[in-house]
Amino acid sequence: MSPDAWLPQPTLFLTGLSLLLSLAPTGLGMEVMAPTTINALNGSSVKLSCTFNSCYKVENKQFSLNWTYQECRNCSEELFLQFRMKIMNKQLDRFGNRVEFTGNPTKYDVSFTLKNVQLEDEGTYNCYVLNQRGHASISLKVLTKELPKHDSTVAVIVGASVGGFLAVVILVLMVVKCVRRKKQQRLNTDDQKTEEEGKTDGEGNPEEGTK
């Protein structure tokens, strides 16, 4: 084979380096976690939770965070909260001063609280950690009234009835077991007496014969 058929050494090196970089885990082993959907009552305050795991200790000098908002799936993202050495609230007209950072990056928590939730706040909230190496999205749903609570009265009644029935069954079984145990003890006692009487009769017969 001619030498021209071989790749030059620099090309081989770059190819191997590219392969190693493609196999390396993205985000330095980072995993960003957030609930998929959050429901909030109109006019209330809600915490949009976003946490992350990292193989490295968080340092403010190197740490970065972006929170963005999307009104719809194809809408552009609006940056409203950022962390670069310190937290920076962009105070979009949409939110004003209703956004409060309530996380702690050193504890791997980058959550924020949205106060006085409005119907217009519905949409997708994107949490980007360390220059978008880690990402999670939350869909916020704003409710005009609380979700109906299931009536637990029937469940309580059924639970109490089943519990009472089971208690009665257990009590009956215990009574039956006690009665059987006492009968067995009496039978064992009667058998023991019978054996002792038989032994006594057996020992008395030779004495009578000698007389």
Contacts in CASP RR format, 6 or more apart in sequence:
PFRMAT RR
TARGET T0000
AUTHOR 0000-0000-0000
METHOD contacts of the structure
MODEL  1
MSPDAWLPQPTLFLTGLSLLLSLAPTGLGMEVMAPTTINALNGSSVKLSC
TFNSCYKVENKQFSLNWTYQECRNCSEELFLQFRMKIMNKQLDRFGNRVE
FTGNPTKYDVSFTLKNVQLEDEGTYNCYVLNQRGHASISLKVLTKELPKH
DSTVAVIVGASVGGFLAVVILVLMVVKCVRRKKQQRLNTDDQKTEEEGKT
DGEGNPEEGTK
7 15 0 8 1.000
26 133 0 8 1.000
27 130 0 8 1.000
27 133 0 8 1.000
27 134 0 8 1.000
28 54 0 8 1.000
28 55 0 8 1.000
28 56 0 8 1.000
28 130 0 8 1.000
28 133 0 8 1.000
29 53 0 8 1.000
29 54 0 8 1.000
29 55 0 8 1.000
30 52 0 8 1.000
30 53 0 8 1.000
30 54 0 8 1.000
30 55 0 8 1.000
30 129 0 8 1.000
30 130 0 8 1.000
30 133 0 8 1.000
30 134 0 8 1.000
31 52 0 8 1.000
31 53 0 8 1.000
31 134 0 8 1.000
32 50 0 8 1.000
32 51 0 8 1.000
32 52 0 8 1.000
32 127 0 8 1.000
32 129 0 8 1.000
32 134 0 8 1.000
32 135 0 8 1.000
32 136 0 8 1.000
33 50 0 8 1.000
33 51 0 8 1.000
33 52 0 8 1.000
33 53 0 8 1.000
33 136 0 8 1.000
34 48 0 8 1.000
34 49 0 8 1.000
34 50 0 8 1.000
34 51 0 8 1.000
34 127 0 8 1.000
34 136 0 8 1.000
34 137 0 8 1.000
34 138 0 8 1.000
35 49 0 8 1.000
35 138 0 8 1.000
36 137 0 8 1.000
36 138 0 8 1.000
36 139 0 8 1.000
37 138 0 8 1.000
37 139 0 8 1.000
37 140 0 8 1.000
37 141 0 8 1.000
38 46 0 8 1.000
38 48 0 8 1.000
38 138 0 8 1.000
38 139 0 8 1.000
38 140 0 8 1.000
38 141 0 8 1.000
39 141 0 8 1.000
39 142 0 8 1.000
39 143 0 8 1.000
39 147 0 8 1.000
40 46 0 8 1.000
40 114 0 8 1.000
40 117 0 8 1.000
40 121 0 8 1.000
40 140 0 8 1.000
40 141 0 8 1.000
40 142 0 8 1.000
40 143 0 8 1.000
41 117 0 8 1.000
41 142 0 8 1.000
41 143 0 8 1.000
41 145 0 8 1.000
41 146 0 8 1.000
42 117 0 8 1.000
42 118 0 8 1.000
42 119 0 8 1.000
42 142 0 8 1.000
42 143 0 8 1.000
42 144 0 8 1.000
43 116 0 8 1.000
43 117 0 8 1.000
43 118 0 8 1.000
44 116 0 8 1.000
44 117 0 8 1.000
45 113 0 8 1.000
45 114 0 8 1.000
45 115 0 8 1.000
45 116 0 8 1.000
45 117 0 8 1.000
46 113 0 8 1.000
46 114 0 8 1.000
46 117 0 8 1.000
46 140 0 8 1.000
47 102 0 8 1.000
47 111 0 8 1.000
47 112 0 8 1.000
47 113 0 8 1.000
47 114 0 8 1.000
48 111 0 8 1.000
48 112 0 8 1.000
48 113 0 8 1.000
48 114 0 8 1.000
48 125 0 8 1.000
48 127 0 8 1.000
48 138 0 8 1.000
48 140 0 8 1.000
49 109 0 8 1.000
49 111 0 8 1.000
50 67 0 8 1.000
50 109 0 8 1.000
50 110 0 8 1.000
50 111 0 8 1.000
50 127 0 8 1.000
50 129 0 8 1.000
50 136 0 8 1.000
50 138 0 8 1.000
51 108 0 8 1.000
51 109 0 8 1.000
51 110 0 8 1.000
51 111 0 8 1.000
52 108 0 8 1.000
52 110 0 8 1.000
52 129 0 8 1.000
52 134 0 8 1.000
53 108 0 8 1.000
54 108 0 8 1.000
54 130 0 8 1.000
58 105 0 8 1.000
58 106 0 8 1.000
58 108 0 8 1.000
60 85 0 8 1.000
60 86 0 8 1.000
60 105 0 8 1.000
61 85 0 8 1.000
63 83 0 8 1.000
63 105 0 8 1.000
63 130 0 8 1.000
64 82 0 8 1.000
64 83 0 8 1.000
64 84 0 8 1.000
64 129 0 8 1.000
64 130 0 8 1.000
64 131 0 8 1.000
65 81 0 8 1.000
65 82 0 8 1.000
65 83 0 8 1.000
65 105 0 8 1.000
65 110 0 8 1.000
65 127 0 8 1.000
65 128 0 8 1.000
65 129 0 8 1.000
65 130 0 8 1.000
66 79 0 8 1.000
66 81 0 8 1.000
66 82 0 8 1.000
66 83 0 8 1.000
66 126 0 8 1.000
66 127 0 8 1.000
66 128 0 8 1.000
66 132 0 8 1.000
67 79 0 8 1.000
67 80 0 8 1.000
67 81 0 8 1.000
67 82 0 8 1.000
67 110 0 8 1.000
67 112 0 8 1.000
67 125 0 8 1.000
67 126 0 8 1.000
67 127 0 8 1.000
67 128 0 8 1.000
68 77 0 8 1.000
68 78 0 8 1.000
68 79 0 8 1.000
68 80 0 8 1.000
68 125 0 8 1.000
68 126 0 8 1.000
68 128 0 8 1.000
69 77 0 8 1.000
69 78 0 8 1.000
69 80 0 8 1.000
69 92 0 8 1.000
69 94 0 8 1.000
69 95 0 8 1.000
69 123 0 8 1.000
69 124 0 8 1.000
69 125 0 8 1.000
69 126 0 8 1.000
70 76 0 8 1.000
70 77 0 8 1.000
70 78 0 8 1.000
70 123 0 8 1.000
70 124 0 8 1.000
70 125 0 8 1.000
70 126 0 8 1.000
71 123 0 8 1.000
72 123 0 8 1.000
73 124 0 8 1.000
77 126 0 8 1.000
78 92 0 8 1.000
78 94 0 8 1.000
79 90 0 8 1.000
80 89 0 8 1.000
80 90 0 8 1.000
80 91 0 8 1.000
80 92 0 8 1.000
80 94 0 8 1.000
80 95 0 8 1.000
80 99 0 8 1.000
81 87 0 8 1.000
81 88 0 8 1.000
81 89 0 8 1.000
81 90 0 8 1.000
81 99 0 8 1.000
81 101 0 8 1.000
81 112 0 8 1.000
82 88 0 8 1.000
82 90 0 8 1.000
83 101 0 8 1.000
83 105 0 8 1.000
83 110 0 8 1.000
87 101 0 8 1.000
89 97 0 8 1.000
89 99 0 8 1.000
89 101 0 8 1.000
91 97 0 8 1.000
91 99 0 8 1.000
94 120 0 8 1.000
94 121 0 8 1.000
95 114 0 8 1.000
95 121 0 8 1.000
98 114 0 8 1.000
98 115 0 8 1.000
98 116 0 8 1.000
99 112 0 8 1.000
99 113 0 8 1.000
99 114 0 8 1.000
99 115 0 8 1.000
100 112 0 8 1.000
100 113 0 8 1.000
100 115 0 8 1.000
101 110 0 8 1.000
101 111 0 8 1.000
101 112 0 8 1.000
102 111 0 8 1.000
102 112 0 8 1.000
102 113 0 8 1.000
103 109 0 8 1.000
103 110 0 8 1.000
103 111 0 8 1.000
103 112 0 8 1.000
110 127 0 8 1.000
110 129 0 8 1.000
114 121 0 8 1.000
114 140 0 8 1.000
117 142 0 8 1.000
118 142 0 8 1.000
119 142 0 8 1.000
119 144 0 8 1.000
121 140 0 8 1.000
121 142 0 8 1.000
122 140 0 8 1.000
122 141 0 8 1.000
122 142 0 8 1.000
123 139 0 8 1.000
123 140 0 8 1.000
124 137 0 8 1.000
124 138 0 8 1.000
124 139 0 8 1.000
124 140 0 8 1.000
125 137 0 8 1.000
125 138 0 8 1.000
125 139 0 8 1.000
125 140 0 8 1.000
126 135 0 8 1.000
126 136 0 8 1.000
126 137 0 8 1.000
126 138 0 8 1.000
127 135 0 8 1.000
127 136 0 8 1.000
127 137 0 8 1.000
127 138 0 8 1.000
128 134 0 8 1.000
128 135 0 8 1.000
129 135 0 8 1.000
END
